[in-house]
Amino acid sequence: MEKLRRIDIEHRVLKTSALISQVYNESVLEKVEELKKIRRVVKNFEAIGHSSDHNEHYGNLSARVLRNKFLCTATQTSGKSEEEMSLEDYPIIYDVDSIVLSLGLNQDKKPDEECSTHDGFYRGNEDISYVLHMDIALYYITMKKHMVQFY
């Protein structure tokens, strides 16, 4: 089994409209819309979000666009509402020969560090199209809270 490792992701901002439309092409925009739908569902189950008790954001989503390219939610976005999310909250990660580069629309909207874990899943299995990461402890607390309502 290959040893797991954290991958540093260099983040660059797209500065021209020509580059933006080339990188965020129609197929990428379709994936962003799909991620928004998935995000809405998992957010309703509180599998991603923001814990005011712990002051932490938890959970990330990503979607494969091509074999070596995927979208991943930016850091600190899991607590945002759907209305607050924009295209700049979805940087694109390119993985070419172990060099991982993120392209986005805003220097402050870097991919979450957990996106390197998502990259490992995509590298390991070409059949994977989406990755959802959530904090199990926070999810357990949330589910326990909801289970009490049923009894």
N, CA, C and O atoms as a GROMACS GRO file, in nm:
protein
  604
    1MET      N    1   0.084  -0.118   0.000
    1MET     CA    2   0.000   0.000   0.000
    1MET      C    3   0.088   0.124   0.000
    1MET      O    4   0.187   0.132   0.073
    2GLU      N    5   0.050   0.220  -0.082
    2GLU     CA    6   0.127   0.343  -0.092
    2GLU      C    7   0.111   0.426   0.035
    2GLU      O    8   0.001   0.438   0.089
    3LYS      N    9   0.221   0.484   0.082
    3LYS     CA   10   0.217   0.566   0.203
    3LYS      C   11   0.140   0.695   0.177
    3LYS      O   12   0.160   0.761   0.075
    4LEU      N   13   0.050   0.729   0.271
    4LEU     CA   14  -0.027   0.852   0.258
    4LEU      C   15   0.062   0.972   0.288
    4LEU      O   16   0.151   0.964   0.374
    5ARG      N   17   0.038   1.081   0.220
    5ARG     CA   18   0.117   1.201   0.244
    5ARG      C   19   0.032   1.324   0.220
    5ARG      O   20  -0.062   1.321   0.141
    6ARG      N   21   0.066   1.430   0.289
    6ARG     CA   22  -0.002   1.557   0.267
    6ARG      C   23   0.067   1.625   0.149
    6ARG      O   24   0.189   1.628   0.139
    7ILE      N   25  -0.012   1.679   0.061
    7ILE     CA   26   0.039   1.743  -0.059
    7ILE      C   27   0.019   1.893  -0.046
    7ILE      O   28  -0.091   1.940  -0.017
    8ASP      N   29   0.126   1.968  -0.066
    8ASP     CA   30   0.112   2.113  -0.067
    8ASP      C   31   0.048   2.155  -0.199
    8ASP      O   32   0.085   2.108  -0.306
    9ILE      N   33  -0.049   2.245  -0.188
    9ILE     CA   34  -0.120   2.292  -0.307
    9ILE      C   35  -0.087   2.440  -0.325
    9ILE      O   36  -0.116   2.522  -0.238
   10GLU      N   37  -0.026   2.473  -0.438
   10GLU     CA   38   0.003   2.612  -0.470
   10GLU      C   39  -0.121   2.674  -0.532
   10GLU      O   40  -0.177   2.620  -0.627
   11HIS      N   41  -0.164   2.788  -0.478
   11HIS     CA   42  -0.286   2.854  -0.525
   11HIS      C   43  -0.251   2.978  -0.605
   11HIS      O   44  -0.175   3.063  -0.559
   12ARG      N   45  -0.306   2.989  -0.725
   12ARG     CA   46  -0.286   3.107  -0.810
   12ARG      C   47  -0.421   3.164  -0.850
   12ARG      O   48  -0.519   3.091  -0.865
   13VAL      N   49  -0.424   3.295  -0.867
   13VAL     CA   50  -0.547   3.364  -0.903
   13VAL      C   51  -0.548   3.390  -1.053
   13VAL      O   52  -0.450   3.437  -1.110
   14LEU      N   53  -0.662   3.359  -1.115
   14LEU     CA   54  -0.681   3.389  -1.257
   14LEU      C   55  -0.711   3.537  -1.270
   14LEU      O   56  -0.801   3.589  -1.203
   15LYS      N   57  -0.638   3.606  -1.356
   15LYS     CA   58  -0.651   3.752  -1.361
   15LYS      C   59  -0.721   3.805  -1.485
   15LYS      O   60  -0.772   3.917  -1.482
   16THR      N   61  -0.726   3.729  -1.592
   16THR     CA   62  -0.789   3.782  -1.714
   16THR      C   63  -0.918   3.706  -1.742
   16THR      O   64  -0.932   3.589  -1.708
   17SER      N   65  -1.012   3.775  -1.804
   17SER     CA   66  -1.141   3.711  -1.834
   17SER      C   67  -1.124   3.596  -1.932
   17SER      O   68  -1.200   3.500  -1.929
   18ALA      N   69  -1.024   3.605  -2.020
   18ALA     CA   70  -0.999   3.496  -2.115
   18ALA      C   71  -0.956   3.369  -2.041
   18ALA      O   72  -1.004   3.260  -2.071
   19LEU      N   73  -0.866   3.384  -1.943
   19LEU     CA   74  -0.824   3.268  -1.864
   19LEU      C   75  -0.938   3.214  -1.780
   19LEU      O   76  -0.955   3.093  -1.768
   20ILE      N   77  -1.016   3.303  -1.722
   20ILE     CA   78  -1.128   3.260  -1.639
   20ILE      C   79  -1.226   3.177  -1.720
   20ILE      O   80  -1.269   3.071  -1.675
   21SER      N   81  -1.262   3.225  -1.839
   21SER     CA   82  -1.359   3.150  -1.921
   21SER      C   83  -1.299   3.020  -1.975
   21SER      O   84  -1.373   2.925  -2.001
   22GLN      N   85  -1.168   3.016  -1.992
   22GLN     CA   86  -1.104   2.893  -2.037
   22GLN      C   87  -1.103   2.789  -1.924
   22GLN      O   88  -1.132   2.672  -1.948
   23VAL      N   89  -1.070   2.830  -1.803
   23VAL     CA   90  -1.060   2.738  -1.690
   23VAL      C   91  -1.200   2.700  -1.640
   23VAL      O   92  -1.229   2.582  -1.618
   24TYR      N   93  -1.286   2.800  -1.621
   24TYR     CA   94  -1.423   2.775  -1.575
   24TYR      C   95  -1.514   2.764  -1.698
   24TYR      O   96  -1.604   2.846  -1.719
   25ASN      N   97  -1.488   2.660  -1.778
   25ASN     CA   98  -1.566   2.639  -1.900
   25ASN      C   99  -1.702   2.577  -1.866
   25ASN      O  100  -1.735   2.557  -1.749
   26GLU      N  101  -1.779   2.546  -1.969
   26GLU     CA  102  -1.916   2.497  -1.950
   26GLU      C  103  -1.922   2.369  -1.866
   26GLU      O  104  -2.008   2.356  -1.779
   27SER      N  105  -1.830   2.275  -1.891
   27SER     CA  106  -1.834   2.150  -1.814
   27SER      C  107  -1.800   2.174  -1.667
   27SER      O  108  -1.855   2.107  -1.580
   28VAL      N  109  -1.711   2.268  -1.638
   28VAL     CA  110  -1.678   2.302  -1.500
   28VAL      C  111  -1.797   2.368  -1.433
   28VAL      O  112  -1.828   2.338  -1.318
   29LEU      N  113  -1.862   2.460  -1.503
   29LEU     CA  114  -1.979   2.528  -1.446
   29LEU      C  115  -2.092   2.429  -1.416
   29LEU      O  116  -2.164   2.446  -1.318
   30GLU      N  117  -2.106   2.326  -1.501
   30GLU     CA  118  -2.207   2.222  -1.474
   30GLU      C  119  -2.172   2.146  -1.346
   30GLU      O  120  -2.261   2.116  -1.266
   31LYS      N  121  -2.043   2.116  -1.326
   31LYS     CA  122  -2.000   2.047  -1.204
   31LYS      C  123  -2.022   2.134  -1.081
   31LYS      O  124  -2.058   2.084  -0.974
   32VAL      N  125  -2.001   2.264  -1.094
   32VAL     CA  126  -2.027   2.356  -0.982
   32VAL      C  127  -2.174   2.348  -0.943
   32VAL      O  128  -2.207   2.343  -0.825
   33GLU      N  129  -2.263   2.346  -1.042
   33GLU     CA  130  -2.407   2.336  -1.014
   33GLU      C  131  -2.441   2.203  -0.946
   33GLU      O  132  -2.524   2.199  -0.855
   34GLU      N  133  -2.378   2.094  -0.991
   34GLU     CA  134  -2.399   1.964  -0.927
   34GLU      C  135  -2.351   1.966  -0.782
   34GLU      O  136  -2.418   1.915  -0.693
   35LEU      N  137  -2.233   2.026  -0.759
   35LEU     CA  138  -2.181   2.035  -0.622
   35LEU      C  139  -2.273   2.118  -0.533
   35LEU      O  140  -2.290   2.087  -0.416
   36LYS      N  141  -2.331   2.223  -0.589
   36LYS     CA  142  -2.425   2.305  -0.511
   36LYS      C  143  -2.544   2.222  -0.466
   36LYS      O  144  -2.590   2.235  -0.353
   37LYS      N  145  -2.596   2.137  -0.555
   37LYS     CA  146  -2.710   2.051  -0.520
   37LYS      C  147  -2.672   1.952  -0.411
   37LYS      O  148  -2.746   1.933  -0.314
   38ILE      N  149  -2.557   1.888  -0.426
   38ILE     CA  150  -2.510   1.792  -0.326
   38ILE      C  151  -2.486   1.864  -0.194
   38ILE      O  152  -2.522   1.813  -0.088
   39ARG      N  153  -2.424   1.980  -0.201
   39ARG     CA  154  -2.394   2.058  -0.081
   39ARG      C  155  -2.522   2.092  -0.005
   39ARG      O  156  -2.526   2.086   0.118
   40ARG      N  157  -2.626   2.128  -0.078
   40ARG     CA  158  -2.755   2.162  -0.015
   40ARG      C  159  -2.808   2.044   0.067
   40ARG      O  160  -2.855   2.062   0.179
   41VAL      N  161  -2.799   1.924   0.010
   41VAL     CA  162  -2.849   1.804   0.079
   41VAL      C  163  -2.767   1.774   0.204
   41VAL      O  164  -2.824   1.756   0.311
   42VAL      N  165  -2.635   1.768   0.190
   42VAL     CA  166  -2.552   1.732   0.306
   42VAL      C  167  -2.553   1.841   0.412
   42VAL      O  168  -2.538   1.813   0.531
   43LYS      N  169  -2.572   1.965   0.370
   43LYS     CA  170  -2.582   2.075   0.467
   43LYS      C  171  -2.712   2.063   0.546
   43LYS      O  172  -2.715   2.093   0.666
   44ASN      N  173  -2.820   2.020   0.480
   44ASN     CA  174  -2.947   1.999   0.551
   44ASN      C  175  -2.934   1.892   0.658
   44ASN      O  176  -3.003   1.899   0.760
   45PHE      N  177  -2.848   1.794   0.637
   45PHE     CA  178  -2.823   1.689   0.736
   45PHE      C  179  -2.712   1.729   0.834
   45PHE      O  180  -2.673   1.650   0.920
   46GLU      N  181  -2.662   1.851   0.819
   46GLU     CA  182  -2.555   1.905   0.903
   46GLU      C  183  -2.428   1.821   0.897
   46GLU      O  184  -2.352   1.813   0.994
   47ALA      N  185  -2.405   1.758   0.781
   47ALA     CA  186  -2.282   1.682   0.760
   47ALA      C  187  -2.166   1.774   0.726
   47ALA      O  188  -2.050   1.736   0.739
   48ILE      N  189  -2.196   1.895   0.681
   48ILE     CA  190  -2.098   2.002   0.666
   48ILE      C  191  -2.159   2.126   0.730
   48ILE      O  192  -2.282   2.138   0.740
   49GLY      N  193  -2.076   2.217   0.772
   49GLY     CA  194  -2.128   2.339   0.831
   49GLY      C  195  -2.029   2.407   0.920
   49GLY      O  196  -1.908   2.394   0.902
   50HIS      N  197  -2.080   2.481   1.016
   50HIS     CA  198  -1.998   2.556   1.111
   50HIS      C  199  -2.049   2.528   1.252
   50HIS      O  200  -2.168   2.542   1.280
   51SER      N  201  -1.959   2.489   1.338
   51SER     CA  202  -1.995   2.464   1.478
   51SER      C  203  -1.961   2.587   1.560
   51SER      O  204  -1.843   2.619   1.580
   52SER      N  205  -2.064   2.656   1.608
   52SER     CA  206  -2.038   2.774   1.690
   52SER      C  207  -1.980   2.732   1.826
   52SER      O  208  -1.905   2.807   1.887
   53ASP      N  209  -2.016   2.611   1.873
   53ASP     CA  210  -1.960   2.561   2.000
   53ASP      C  211  -1.808   2.543   1.991
   53ASP      O  212  -1.736   2.572   2.087
   54HIS      N  213  -1.763   2.495   1.878
   54HIS     CA  214  -1.621   2.468   1.860
   54HIS      C  215  -1.552   2.573   1.773
   54HIS      O  216  -1.431   2.570   1.755
   55ASN      N  217  -1.630   2.667   1.718
   55ASN     CA  218  -1.582   2.768   1.626
   55ASN      C  219  -1.498   2.706   1.514
   55ASN      O  220  -1.388   2.751   1.484
   56GLU      N  221  -1.554   2.603   1.453
   56GLU     CA  222  -1.485   2.532   1.346
   56GLU      C  223  -1.579   2.510   1.229
   56GLU      O  224  -1.698   2.485   1.245
   57HIS      N  225  -1.521   2.521   1.110
   57HIS     CA  226  -1.591   2.479   0.989
   57HIS      C  227  -1.561   2.332   0.972
   57HIS      O  228  -1.449   2.289   1.001
   58TYR      N  229  -1.655   2.254   0.924
   58TYR     CA  230  -1.628   2.112   0.903
   58TYR      C  231  -1.696   2.067   0.774
   58TYR      O  232  -1.809   2.105   0.743
   59GLY      N  233  -1.625   1.986   0.701
   59GLY     CA  234  -1.676   1.925   0.580
   59GLY      C  235  -1.633   1.994   0.453
   59GLY      O  236  -1.628   2.116   0.445
   60ASN      N  237  -1.602   1.914   0.353
   60ASN     CA  238  -1.562   1.962   0.221
   60ASN      C  239  -1.621   1.872   0.115
   60ASN      O  240  -1.642   1.753   0.137
   61LEU      N  241  -1.648   1.930   0.001
   61LEU     CA  242  -1.696   1.856  -0.115
   61LEU      C  243  -1.602   1.878  -0.231
   61LEU      O  244  -1.539   1.983  -0.243
   62SER      N  245  -1.593   1.779  -0.316
   62SER     CA  246  -1.518   1.797  -0.440
   62SER      C  247  -1.583   1.713  -0.550
   62SER      O  248  -1.657   1.619  -0.522
   63ALA      N  249  -1.554   1.751  -0.674
   63ALA     CA  250  -1.607   1.679  -0.790
   63ALA      C  251  -1.499   1.672  -0.897
   63ALA      O  252  -1.436   1.773  -0.930
   64ARG      N  253  -1.480   1.552  -0.950
   64ARG     CA  254  -1.383   1.536  -1.059
   64ARG      C  255  -1.439   1.603  -1.185
   64ARG      O  256  -1.556   1.587  -1.219
   65VAL      N  257  -1.352   1.677  -1.252
   65VAL     CA  258  -1.389   1.741  -1.379
   65VAL      C  259  -1.326   1.662  -1.494
   65VAL      O  260  -1.394   1.628  -1.591
   66LEU      N  261  -1.198   1.633  -1.483
   66LEU     CA  262  -1.125   1.548  -1.577
   66LEU      C  263  -1.040   1.451  -1.495
   66LEU      O  264  -1.043   1.454  -1.372
   67ARG      N  265  -0.965   1.365  -1.562
   67ARG     CA  266  -0.883   1.267  -1.491
   67ARG      C  267  -0.794   1.331  -1.386
   67ARG      O  268  -0.781   1.279  -1.276
   68ASN      N  269  -0.731   1.444  -1.420
   68ASN     CA  270  -0.635   1.507  -1.328
   68ASN      C  271  -0.681   1.646  -1.282
   68ASN      O  272  -0.598   1.730  -1.249
   69LYS      N  273  -0.812   1.670  -1.281
   69LYS     CA  274  -0.863   1.802  -1.246
   69LYS      C  275  -0.992   1.787  -1.168
   69LYS      O  276  -1.082   1.713  -1.208
   70PHE      N  277  -1.002   1.857  -1.053
   70PHE     CA  278  -1.125   1.852  -0.976
   70PHE      C  279  -1.152   1.985  -0.907
   70PHE      O  280  -1.060   2.063  -0.881
   71LEU      N  281  -1.279   2.009  -0.878
   71LEU     CA  282  -1.322   2.125  -0.800
   71LEU      C  283  -1.327   2.084  -0.654
   71LEU      O  284  -1.362   1.971  -0.623
   72CYS      N  285  -1.291   2.175  -0.566
   72CYS     CA  286  -1.301   2.148  -0.423
   72CYS      C  287  -1.345   2.275  -0.354
   72CYS      O  288  -1.299   2.384  -0.388
   73THR      N  289  -1.435   2.263  -0.258
   73THR     CA  290  -1.480   2.383  -0.188
   73THR      C  291  -1.363   2.452  -0.119
   73THR      O  292  -1.273   2.387  -0.067
   74ALA      N  293  -1.367   2.585  -0.120
   74ALA     CA  294  -1.260   2.664  -0.059
   74ALA      C  295  -1.266   2.651   0.093
   74ALA      O  296  -1.369   2.616   0.150
   75THR      N  297  -1.155   2.681   0.156
   75THR     CA  298  -1.147   2.676   0.301
   75THR      C  299  -1.245   2.775   0.364
   75THR      O  300  -1.269   2.884   0.312
   76GLN      N  301  -1.300   2.735   0.477
   76GLN     CA  302  -1.391   2.818   0.556
   76GLN      C  303  -1.522   2.852   0.483
   76GLN      O  304  -1.580   2.958   0.508
   77THR      N  305  -1.568   2.764   0.395
   77THR     CA  306  -1.695   2.790   0.326
   77THR      C  307  -1.808   2.700   0.374
   77THR      O  308  -1.924   2.722   0.338
   78SER      N  309  -1.778   2.599   0.454
   78SER     CA  310  -1.881   2.501   0.492
   78SER      C  311  -1.993   2.563   0.574
   78SER      O  312  -2.104   2.510   0.576
   79GLY      N  313  -1.967   2.673   0.642
   79GLY     CA  314  -2.071   2.738   0.720
   79GLY      C  315  -2.153   2.839   0.642
   79GLY      O  316  -2.251   2.893   0.694
   80LYS      N  317  -2.116   2.864   0.518
   80LYS     CA  318  -2.187   2.962   0.436
   80LYS      C  319  -2.322   2.909   0.390
   80LYS      O  320  -2.340   2.789   0.370
   81SER      N  321  -2.416   3.000   0.374
   81SER     CA  322  -2.544   2.963   0.316
   81SER      C  323  -2.530   2.953   0.164
   81SER      O  324  -2.430   2.998   0.108
   82GLU      N  325  -2.629   2.894   0.099
   82GLU     CA  326  -2.626   2.883  -0.047
   82GLU      C  327  -2.616   3.020  -0.113
   82GLU      O  328  -2.547   3.036  -0.214
   83GLU      N  329  -2.685   3.118  -0.056
   83GLU     CA  330  -2.685   3.252  -0.114
   83GLU      C  331  -2.547   3.318  -0.105
   83GLU      O  332  -2.512   3.401  -0.188
   84GLU      N  333  -2.470   3.279  -0.004
   84GLU     CA  334  -2.338   3.337   0.015
   84GLU      C  335  -2.231   3.272  -0.073
   84GLU      O  336  -2.125   3.331  -0.095
   85MET      N  337  -2.258   3.153  -0.123
   85MET     CA  338  -2.160   3.082  -0.206
   85MET      C  339  -2.157   3.142  -0.347
   85MET      O  340  -2.260   3.179  -0.402
   86SER      N  341  -2.036   3.151  -0.403
   86SER     CA  342  -2.022   3.200  -0.540
   86SER      C  343  -1.917   3.115  -0.612
   86SER      O  344  -1.857   3.026  -0.552
   87LEU      N  345  -1.897   3.143  -0.737
   87LEU     CA  346  -1.802   3.066  -0.817
   87LEU      C  347  -1.662   3.071  -0.756
   87LEU      O  348  -1.587   2.974  -0.766
   88GLU      N  349  -1.626   3.181  -0.692
   88GLU     CA  350  -1.492   3.190  -0.634
   88GLU      C  351  -1.473   3.098  -0.514
   88GLU      O  352  -1.361   3.080  -0.467
   89ASP      N  353  -1.581   3.040  -0.463
   89ASP     CA  354  -1.572   2.943  -0.354
   89ASP      C  355  -1.541   2.802  -0.403
   89ASP      O  356  -1.539   2.708  -0.324
   90TYR      N  357  -1.518   2.788  -0.533
   90TYR     CA  358  -1.490   2.657  -0.593
   90TYR      C  359  -1.360   2.663  -0.675
   90TYR      O  360  -1.366   2.664  -0.798
   91PRO      N  361  -1.243   2.666  -0.608
   91PRO     CA  362  -1.119   2.663  -0.685
   91PRO      C  363  -1.102   2.527  -0.755
   91PRO      O  364  -1.160   2.427  -0.713
   92ILE      N  365  -1.024   2.527  -0.860
   92ILE     CA  366  -1.000   2.406  -0.939
   92ILE      C  367  -0.858   2.358  -0.910
   92ILE      O  368  -0.763   2.435  -0.914
   93ILE      N  369  -0.846   2.230  -0.882
   93ILE     CA  370  -0.716   2.172  -0.851
   93ILE      C  371  -0.672   2.085  -0.968
   93ILE      O  372  -0.745   1.998  -1.015
   94TYR      N  373  -0.550   2.110  -1.014
   94TYR     CA  374  -0.487   2.033  -1.120
   94TYR      C  375  -0.377   1.949  -1.057
   94TYR      O  376  -0.299   1.998  -0.976
   95ASP      N  377  -0.372   1.824  -1.094
   95ASP     CA  378  -0.270   1.734  -1.044
   95ASP      C  379  -0.197   1.675  -1.165
   95ASP      O  380  -0.249   1.587  -1.234
   96VAL      N  381  -0.078   1.726  -1.190
   96VAL     CA  382   0.000   1.679  -1.305
   96VAL      C  383   0.138   1.637  -1.255
   96VAL      O  384   0.215   1.719  -1.207
   97ASP      N  385   0.166   1.508  -1.266
   97ASP     CA  386   0.296   1.454  -1.224
   97ASP      C  387   0.335   1.498  -1.084
   97ASP      O  388   0.447   1.545  -1.061
   98SER      N  389   0.244   1.482  -0.990
   98SER     CA  390   0.265   1.512  -0.848
   98SER      C  391   0.284   1.660  -0.817
   98SER      O  392   0.319   1.695  -0.704
   99ILE      N  393   0.261   1.748  -0.914
   99ILE     CA  394   0.260   1.892  -0.889
   99ILE      C  395   0.113   1.931  -0.883
   99ILE      O  396   0.038   1.915  -0.980
  100VAL      N  397   0.072   1.983  -0.769
  100VAL     CA  398  -0.068   2.015  -0.749
  100VAL      C  399  -0.083   2.167  -0.747
  100VAL      O  400  -0.021   2.237  -0.667
  101LEU      N  401  -0.165   2.216  -0.837
  101LEU     CA  402  -0.185   2.360  -0.854
  101LEU      C  403  -0.333   2.392  -0.844
  101LEU      O  404  -0.416   2.321  -0.901
  102SER      N  405  -0.365   2.496  -0.772
  102SER     CA  406  -0.504   2.542  -0.760
  102SER      C  407  -0.518   2.673  -0.835
  102SER      O  408  -0.436   2.764  -0.820
  103LEU      N  409  -0.622   2.683  -0.915
  103LEU     CA  410  -0.654   2.807  -0.984
  103LEU      C  411  -0.789   2.855  -0.934
  103LEU      O  412  -0.884   2.777  -0.924
  104GLY      N  413  -0.798   2.982  -0.904
  104GLY     CA  414  -0.922   3.035  -0.853
  104GLY      C  415  -0.941   3.180  -0.889
  104GLY      O  416  -0.861   3.238  -0.963
  105LEU      N  417  -1.046   3.239  -0.835
  105LEU     CA  418  -1.082   3.377  -0.868
  105LEU      C  419  -1.046   3.475  -0.757
  105LEU      O  420  -1.060   3.596  -0.775
  106ASN      N  421  -0.998   3.424  -0.642
  106ASN     CA  422  -0.972   3.511  -0.528
  106ASN      C  423  -0.860   3.450  -0.445
  106ASN      O  424  -0.865   3.332  -0.413
  107GLN      N  425  -0.760   3.530  -0.411
  107GLN     CA  426  -0.646   3.480  -0.334
  107GLN      C  427  -0.689   3.427  -0.197
  107GLN      O  428  -0.625   3.337  -0.142
  108ASP      N  429  -0.796   3.482  -0.142
  108ASP     CA  430  -0.844   3.438  -0.010
  108ASP      C  431  -0.930   3.312  -0.017
  108ASP      O  432  -0.966   3.259   0.088
  109LYS      N  433  -0.962   3.264  -0.134
  109LYS     CA  434  -1.049   3.147  -0.150
  109LYS      C  435  -0.967   3.027  -0.196
  109LYS      O  436  -0.992   2.969  -0.302
  110LYS      N  437  -0.870   2.992  -0.116
  110LYS     CA  438  -0.784   2.877  -0.146
  110LYS      C  439  -0.860   2.748  -0.115
  110LYS      O  440  -0.952   2.749  -0.034
  111PRO      N  441  -0.820   2.638  -0.178
  111PRO     CA  442  -0.883   2.511  -0.141
  111PRO      C  443  -0.845   2.474   0.001
  111PRO      O  444  -0.736   2.506   0.048
  112ASP      N  445  -0.935   2.408   0.070
  112ASP     CA  446  -0.908   2.362   0.205
  112ASP      C  447  -0.792   2.264   0.201
  112ASP      O  448  -0.774   2.193   0.103
  113GLU      N  449  -0.714   2.259   0.309
  113GLU     CA  450  -0.599   2.167   0.313
  113GLU      C  451  -0.643   2.022   0.299
  113GLU      O  452  -0.564   1.938   0.256
  114GLU      N  453  -0.768   1.992   0.334
  114GLU     CA  454  -0.819   1.855   0.320
  114GLU      C  455  -0.835   1.815   0.173
  114GLU      O  456  -0.854   1.697   0.143
  115CYS      N  457  -0.829   1.912   0.082
  115CYS     CA  458  -0.841   1.878  -0.060
  115CYS      C  459  -0.726   1.790  -0.108
  115CYS      O  460  -0.738   1.721  -0.209
  116SER      N  461  -0.613   1.793  -0.034
  116SER     CA  462  -0.505   1.702  -0.070
  116SER      C  463  -0.546   1.557  -0.044
  116SER      O  464  -0.500   1.466  -0.113
  117THR      N  465  -0.634   1.536   0.054
  117THR     CA  466  -0.689   1.403   0.079
  117THR      C  467  -0.781   1.363  -0.036
  117THR      O  468  -0.777   1.249  -0.083
  118HIS      N  469  -0.863   1.456  -0.081
  118HIS     CA  470  -0.951   1.429  -0.195
  118HIS      C  471  -0.868   1.389  -0.316
  118HIS      O  472  -0.904   1.298  -0.390
  119ASP      N  473  -0.756   1.459  -0.335
  119ASP     CA  474  -0.666   1.429  -0.447
  119ASP      C  475  -0.620   1.284  -0.441
  119ASP      O  476  -0.609   1.218  -0.544
  120GLY      N  477  -0.592   1.234  -0.320
  120GLY     CA  478  -0.550   1.095  -0.305
  120GLY      C  479  -0.657   0.997  -0.349
  120GLY      O  480  -0.626   0.895  -0.411
  121PHE      N  481  -0.783   1.026  -0.319
  121PHE     CA  482  -0.892   0.940  -0.364
  121PHE      C  483  -0.902   0.940  -0.516
  121PHE      O  484  -0.916   0.835  -0.578
  122TYR      N  485  -0.895   1.058  -0.575
  122TYR     CA  486  -0.905   1.066  -0.721
  122TYR      C  487  -0.787   0.996  -0.790
  122TYR      O  488  -0.805   0.932  -0.893
  123ARG      N  489  -0.668   1.009  -0.732
  123ARG     CA  490  -0.551   0.940  -0.788
  123ARG      C  491  -0.567   0.788  -0.777
  123ARG      O  492  -0.529   0.714  -0.868
  124GLY      N  493  -0.623   0.745  -0.665
  124GLY     CA  494  -0.630   0.602  -0.636
  124GLY      C  495  -0.737   0.527  -0.712
  124GLY      O  496  -0.726   0.405  -0.729
  125ASN      N  497  -0.840   0.596  -0.759
  125ASN     CA  498  -0.949   0.527  -0.826
  125ASN      C  499  -1.015   0.620  -0.928
  125ASN      O  500  -1.081   0.717  -0.891
  126GLU      N  501  -0.996   0.590  -1.054
  126GLU     CA  502  -1.049   0.676  -1.160
  126GLU      C  503  -1.202   0.671  -1.169
  126GLU      O  504  -1.262   0.752  -1.240
  127ASP      N  505  -1.265   0.576  -1.099
  127ASP     CA  506  -1.412   0.568  -1.101
  127ASP      C  507  -1.478   0.664  -1.002
  127ASP      O  508  -1.599   0.684  -1.007
  128ILE      N  509  -1.399   0.724  -0.914
  128ILE     CA  510  -1.455   0.818  -0.816
  128ILE      C  511  -1.484   0.950  -0.884
  128ILE      O  512  -1.396   1.008  -0.949
  129SER      N  513  -1.607   0.999  -0.869
  129SER     CA  514  -1.648   1.126  -0.929
  129SER      C  515  -1.664   1.237  -0.826
  129SER      O  516  -1.645   1.355  -0.859
  130TYR      N  517  -1.698   1.202  -0.703
  130TYR     CA  518  -1.721   1.300  -0.597
  130TYR      C  519  -1.661   1.251  -0.466
  130TYR      O  520  -1.654   1.130  -0.442
  131VAL      N  521  -1.617   1.344  -0.383
  131VAL     CA  522  -1.569   1.310  -0.249
  131VAL      C  523  -1.636   1.406  -0.152
  131VAL      O  524  -1.640   1.527  -0.174
  132LEU      N  525  -1.689   1.350  -0.044
  132LEU     CA  526  -1.746   1.427   0.066
  132LEU      C  527  -1.665   1.396   0.190
  132LEU      O  528  -1.650   1.279   0.227
  133HIS      N  529  -1.612   1.498   0.254
  133HIS     CA  530  -1.538   1.480   0.379
  133HIS      C  531  -1.617   1.552   0.488
  133HIS      O  532  -1.658   1.666   0.472
  134MET      N  533  -1.636   1.482   0.600
  134MET     CA  534  -1.705   1.544   0.713
  134MET      C  535  -1.636   1.501   0.841
  134MET      O  536  -1.563   1.402   0.845
  135ASP      N  537  -1.659   1.578   0.946
  135ASP     CA  538  -1.602   1.547   1.076
  135ASP      C  539  -1.697   1.452   1.148
  135ASP      O  540  -1.807   1.491   1.184
  136ILE      N  541  -1.655   1.330   1.168
  136ILE     CA  542  -1.742   1.227   1.224
  136ILE      C  543  -1.790   1.264   1.364
  136ILE      O  544  -1.907   1.243   1.396
  137ALA      N  545  -1.703   1.319   1.448
  137ALA     CA  546  -1.743   1.354   1.584
  137ALA      C  547  -1.855   1.457   1.583
  137ALA      O  548  -1.954   1.442   1.655
  138LEU      N  549  -1.842   1.560   1.503
  138LEU     CA  550  -1.947   1.661   1.494
  138LEU      C  551  -2.073   1.602   1.434
  138LEU      O  552  -2.184   1.636   1.474
  139TYR      N  553  -2.057   1.512   1.336
  139TYR     CA  554  -2.173   1.450   1.274
  139TYR      C  555  -2.245   1.361   1.376
  139TYR      O  556  -2.368   1.359   1.380
  140TYR      N  557  -2.169   1.289   1.456
  140TYR     CA  558  -2.229   1.203   1.558
  140TYR      C  559  -2.311   1.286   1.657
  140TYR      O  560  -2.423   1.250   1.690
  141ILE      N  561  -2.255   1.397   1.703
  141ILE     CA  562  -2.326   1.484   1.796
  141ILE      C  563  -2.455   1.534   1.732
  141ILE      O  564  -2.560   1.538   1.797
  142THR      N  565  -2.448   1.573   1.606
  142THR     CA  566  -2.565   1.622   1.534
  142THR      C  567  -2.671   1.513   1.522
  142THR      O  568  -2.788   1.537   1.547
  143MET      N  569  -2.629   1.393   1.482
  143MET     CA  570  -2.724   1.283   1.466
  143MET      C  571  -2.786   1.246   1.601
  143MET      O  572  -2.906   1.217   1.608
  144LYS      N  573  -2.706   1.248   1.707
  144LYS     CA  574  -2.757   1.216   1.840
  144LYS      C  575  -2.865   1.318   1.879
  144LYS      O  576  -2.967   1.281   1.937
  145LYS      N  577  -2.842   1.444   1.847
  145LYS     CA  578  -2.939   1.549   1.876
  145LYS      C  579  -3.070   1.522   1.802
  145LYS      O  580  -3.178   1.539   1.858
  146HIS      N  581  -3.061   1.481   1.675
  146HIS     CA  582  -3.181   1.453   1.596
  146HIS      C  583  -3.251   1.326   1.641
  146HIS      O  584  -3.374   1.318   1.637
  147MET      N  585  -3.175   1.226   1.685
  147MET     CA  586  -3.234   1.100   1.730
  147MET      C  587  -3.320   1.122   1.853
  147MET      O  588  -3.424   1.057   1.868
  148VAL      N  589  -3.280   1.212   1.942
  148VAL     CA  590  -3.357   1.241   2.063
  148VAL      C  591  -3.496   1.290   2.025
  148VAL      O  592  -3.593   1.263   2.096
  149GLN      N  593  -3.507   1.362   1.915
  149GLN     CA  594  -3.636   1.415   1.871
  149GLN      C  595  -3.733   1.304   1.830
  149GLN      O  596  -3.854   1.325   1.834
  150PHE      N  597  -3.683   1.187   1.792
  150PHE     CA  598  -3.768   1.077   1.748
  150PHE      C  599  -3.823   0.994   1.865
  150PHE      O  600  -3.920   0.919   1.846
  151TYR      N  601  -3.765   1.005   1.983
  151TYR     CA  602  -3.806   0.923   2.097
  151TYR      C  603  -3.895   0.997   2.192
  151TYR      O  604  -3.938   0.941   2.293
   0.00000   0.00000   0.00000
